[in-house]
Each structure stands twice: as structure tokens, then as C-alpha cells.
Amino acid sequence: MISDGVSESVISLDRVSVSFPVYQGGSRSLKKRVLYHGSAGRIGRDASHKIIIEALREVSFSLSAGDRLALIGANGAGKTTLLRTIAGIYEPIEGSVVTRGRISPMFDISLGIDADLSGYDNIRLRALLLGLSPGEIEQYLPDIAQFTELDEYLDMPVRTYSSGMILRLGFAVATCFQPEILLMDEWILAGDAHFMGRAEARVRSFIERASVMVLASHNLPLCSRWCTMGVWLDQGRVKEVGPVDKVIKQYTTSVAQGGSR
């Protein structure tokens, strides 16, 4: 369960704040800057009076082995920013993020795919970026190839693939190994019905093998089914934390009353 101590924690955030500077303050450039970071956040000013987007503000919680956490909130609440902060993509301007274990991010599964290389070469390249050793890659290669169902296409350049085929390739690599800290966006389960039926079963097995899982999602039934704990984010702040069904109920009640977008 979410804990106050950090000695047994796999993930620990202590008063984490993340802001993005807006170098051009015009309405159009401001909108582009906000969309680029994937979070509406809250517009503010730093100590130098420069315009910033306050994406996360004083977020604190700890997760221990076995925890399955859902990040709940409206668009722009800070869910994706928080995932990327835990992954080490964004650095807090205040506070600290401590993780123990290999992080498996599943929100940019096409990262590192080279259109001019073959499917097999891209499997090896993507797996290296995920931290697998050459020996581990060769061990997992037959399973990855079989799961993609791409057959002879794996010998062809990825530029010949459809977007759905690229999704299969990236997804198969991202879910081939034993995860420790699993970070997921719900869109990972978007795709053709045949493939995603198999993919959901594979993700479920992946989640079961993970030490800790953090899921950012608007799909509240999915959060209830896959997660044990919930964090409700509102404009970058933690509004509620606790058992997932309790947090979902409080969030949906607030939405129904017009208290959250």
C-alpha cells in the first residue's frame, strides 16, 4: 500500500514540483508550449517573473512492492508529466524522486525505432534502449518475433510497415522482459481488435510480474480492475490519495458536481 516511509519503498516522491518555462508569452506560442509538454497545468511566474507552466506542485507519495497505482484526473491534471518525472525524463525544480529497480516506461514504445533498419535490427536497438543486455535480447528475440506476427516483414525495413505494424513491433519489445517499475499510459491499448485482444492479456501478465505499476488513465473501470491505489491529481496537485475505488468515487462525485473538469 502507499506508505509514508521510504525504507521499503520502490518509488518515493517528496514534495515534487515540475515547471516548464514559457520563453514566448504570446497566446499562440503559449498554447503550443503547453501542448508540447502534454499538460495544461497552471500558468504562473517564477522568481524572475518569467512565465512558467506549473505542471506538478508538491506531489508526495511512496509505493512499495506490490502496489498498483492509478493516476486519475482531468486533461491537464499532470498525469503524464508525473509519469515522465518518475521515469527521469523531467527533472523536478523542487523536491526529490527516488526509485529502486529498472524502470519500464510504456508511454513511448516507438522510441528509438529507425525506419531504415529491419524489424529485427529495431528489436535489438529498442531493447538496448530499455536496458536489456545483448544476451537478454537474443534470449527474448524468438518470443518477440512470434508475438508481432510480422513474419517475413521482420527482415524488411520498418519504412515499409503500417502504423499498426510499428505498434506491434514496439509493444512486443516493451513487454518481453521481467518488469520492476512499470509506468503506463492507457493509450498503449489502442489498436486493431485482433492484436489488442492478445495485447491486453500480455499487458495483464506484464503487470502481474511487475514489482510496482503506475497507470495514467481516464478509463476508470480499467483503473478499478488493474489498480489497488489511486492518486487524484488536479492542476498538478494531489487532491486525494487512497484505495482506488474510494478515490474514483470522490473524483466522479466532484465531476458530477462540477468541481473538476
C-alpha positions in Angstrom: 0.0 0.0 0.0 1.1 3.6 -0.3 3.3 4.3 2.6 4.8 7.3 4.5 8.2 5.8 4.9 10.9 5.3 2.2 13.0 2.5 3.6 10.9 -0.2 1.9 9.7 2.0 -1.0 10.3 1.2 -4.6 9.2 4.7 -5.6 9.3 7.7 -3.3 8.3 11.3 -4.2 8.9 14.1 -1.7 7.3 17.5 -2.4 8.0 17.2 -6.1 7.3 20.3 -8.3 7.8 20.5 -12.0 7.5 23.7 -14.1 8.2 24.5 -17.7 9.4 27.9 -18.8 7.4 29.7 -21.5 10.0 31.6 -23.5 7.5 33.4 -25.6 4.4 34.7 -23.9 2.1 35.3 -26.8 -1.2 33.4 -26.8 -0.3 31.2 -29.8 3.2 30.3 -28.6 1.9 29.7 -25.0 -0.7 27.3 -26.3 2.0 25.4 -28.4 4.3 25.2 -25.4 1.6 23.8 -23.1 0.5 21.2 -25.7 4.1 20.2 -26.3 4.5 19.2 -22.7 1.2 17.3 -22.7 -0.2 19.2 -19.7 -2.3 22.3 -19.3 -1.0 22.8 -15.8 -1.3 26.2 -14.2 0.2 29.4 -15.6 2.4 31.2 -13.1 5.6 33.2 -12.8 9.0 32.2 -11.3 11.2 34.3 -9.0 12.5 36.2 -12.1 8.9 37.0 -13.1 9.1 34.8 -16.2 6.0 32.9 -17.3 6.0 29.2 -16.4 3.6 26.3 -16.5 3.3 24.8 -13.1 2.7 21.2 -14.1 3.2 19.5 -10.7 3.2 21.1 -7.3 4.4 19.5 -4.1 3.5 15.9 -5.0 4.4 13.4 -2.3 3.7 9.7 -2.0 5.6 6.4 -1.7 4.9 3.0 -3.3 6.1 -0.4 -2.0 6.4 -3.7 -3.8 3.0 -5.0 -4.9 1.4 -1.6 -5.3 -0.6 -0.8 -8.4 -1.3 2.9 -8.6 -3.8 4.7 -10.9 -3.2 8.4 -11.7 -6.7 9.9 -12.1 -7.7 13.4 -13.2 -8.9 15.6 -16.0 -6.9 16.5 -19.1 -4.0 18.7 -18.0 -4.1 17.5 -14.4 -0.4 16.4 -14.6 -0.8 12.6 -15.0 1.6 12.2 -18.0 4.0 14.7 -16.5 4.1 12.7 -13.3 4.8 9.5 -15.2 7.7 11.2 -17.1 9.0 12.6 -13.9 9.1 9.2 -12.2 10.9 7.9 -15.4 13.5 10.6 -15.1 12.6 12.4 -18.3 11.6 15.5 -16.4 13.7 16.8 -13.5 11.9 18.5 -10.6 12.6 22.1 -9.8 11.9 21.2 -6.2 11.7 18.0 -4.2 13.1 14.6 -4.9 12.2 11.4 -6.8 13.8 8.1 -5.6 13.3 4.8 -7.4 14.7 1.3 -6.8 14.7 -1.0 -9.7 14.7 -1.0 -13.5 12.1 1.4 -14.9 9.9 0.0 -17.8 8.2 3.0 -19.5 5.3 2.1 -21.7 4.2 5.6 -22.9 6.6 6.0 -25.9 7.1 2.5 -27.2 8.2 3.7 -30.6 11.2 5.5 -29.2 14.4 4.5 -30.9 12.8 2.8 -33.9 14.8 3.6 -37.1 12.7 3.4 -40.3 15.7 2.4 -42.4 16.6 -0.6 -40.3 14.8 -4.0 -40.4 12.3 -5.2 -37.8 14.9 -7.5 -36.3 17.5 -4.7 -36.1 14.9 -2.4 -34.5 14.0 -5.0 -31.9 17.7 -5.2 -30.8 18.0 -1.4 -30.8 14.8 -0.8 -28.9 15.7 -3.5 -26.4 19.1 -1.9 -25.8 17.4 1.5 -25.0 15.2 -0.3 -22.5 18.3 -1.5 -20.7 18.5 -5.2 -21.8 21.9 -6.8 -22.3 22.8 -8.3 -25.7 22.4 -11.8 -24.1 18.9 -11.0 -22.8 17.9 -9.6 -26.2 18.8 -12.8 -28.0 17.0 -14.8 -25.3 13.8 -12.9 -25.8 14.0 -12.5 -29.6 12.0 -15.6 -30.6 9.2 -14.6 -28.3 9.1 -11.0 -29.5 9.1 -12.1 -33.2 6.3 -14.6 -32.6 4.2 -12.1 -30.8 4.4 -9.5 -33.5 3.0 -11.9 -36.1 5.1 -9.9 -38.7 6.8 -13.0 -40.0 8.9 -12.1 -43.1 8.3 -8.4 -42.6 10.8 -8.5 -39.7 13.6 -8.8 -42.4 12.3 -5.7 -44.2 12.9 -2.0 -43.4 10.4 -0.5 -41.0 9.6 2.2 -43.5 7.6 -0.4 -45.3 5.4 -1.0 -42.2 2.0 0.4 -41.5 1.5 2.3 -38.2 -0.2 -0.7 -36.8 2.8 -2.9 -37.6 5.1 -0.5 -35.9 2.9 -0.5 -32.8 3.1 -4.3 -32.7 6.9 -4.2 -33.0 7.3 -1.6 -30.2 4.7 -3.2 -28.0 6.3 -6.7 -28.3 9.7 -5.4 -27.3 8.4 -3.3 -24.4 6.6 -6.3 -22.8 9.2 -9.0 -23.3 11.0 -9.0 -20.0 10.5 -9.0 -16.3 9.5 -5.5 -15.3 10.3 -3.9 -11.9 8.8 -0.4 -12.1 6.1 -0.3 -14.8 4.9 3.1 -16.0 1.9 3.1 -18.4 -0.4 5.4 -20.3 -3.8 3.9 -21.2 -3.4 4.6 -24.9 -1.0 1.7 -25.0 -4.1 -0.5 -25.5 -5.2 1.3 -28.7 -5.1 -0.7 -31.9 -6.8 -3.3 -34.1 -9.2 -5.6 -32.2 -7.4 -8.9 -33.1 -4.0 -7.7 -31.9 -5.2 -5.7 -28.8 -7.1 -8.8 -27.6 -3.8 -10.6 -27.3 -2.0 -7.4 -26.2 -4.3 -6.9 -23.2 -3.6 -10.4 -22.0 0.1 -9.8 -22.4 -0.1 -6.5 -20.5 -2.1 -8.2 -17.7 0.7 -10.8 -17.4 3.3 -7.9 -17.5 1.5 -6.1 -14.7 1.4 -9.2 -12.6 5.2 -9.6 -12.9 6.0 -6.0 -12.1 7.1 -5.0 -8.6 5.2 -1.7 -8.9 2.9 -0.3 -11.6 1.7 3.3 -12.2 -1.0 3.8 -14.7 -2.2 7.2 -16.0 -5.8 6.8 -17.3 -9.2 8.3 -18.0 -10.6 4.8 -18.1 -11.9 4.5 -14.5 -13.2 0.9 -14.9 -9.7 -0.1 -16.1 -8.2 1.7 -13.1 -10.5 -0.2 -10.7 -9.7 -3.5 -12.4 -6.0 -3.2 -12.6 -5.0 -1.0 -9.6 -5.2 -1.1 -5.8 -4.5 2.5 -5.0 -5.4 5.8 -6.6 -4.0 9.4 -6.7 -6.4 12.1 -7.9 -4.4 15.0 -9.5 -6.0 18.4 -10.1 -3.9 21.1 -11.8 -0.7 19.4 -10.7 -1.6 18.9 -7.1 -2.6 15.7 -5.2 -6.2 16.2 -4.3 -6.8 12.7 -2.8 -4.9 9.5 -2.3 -6.0 6.1 -1.1 -7.7 2.9 -2.2 -8.5 3.2 -5.9 -12.3 2.7 -5.6 -12.6 5.4 -2.9 -10.5 7.9 -4.9 -12.6 7.1 -8.1 -15.8 7.7 -6.2 -14.6 11.1 -4.8 -13.4 12.1 -8.3 -16.6 11.2 -10.1 -18.7 12.9 -7.4 -16.6 16.1 -7.8 -17.0 15.9 -11.6 -20.8 15.4 -11.3 -21.0 18.4 -9.0 -18.9 20.5 -11.5 -15.9 20.7 -9.2 -13.4 19.2 -11.7 -13.1 19.2 -15.5 
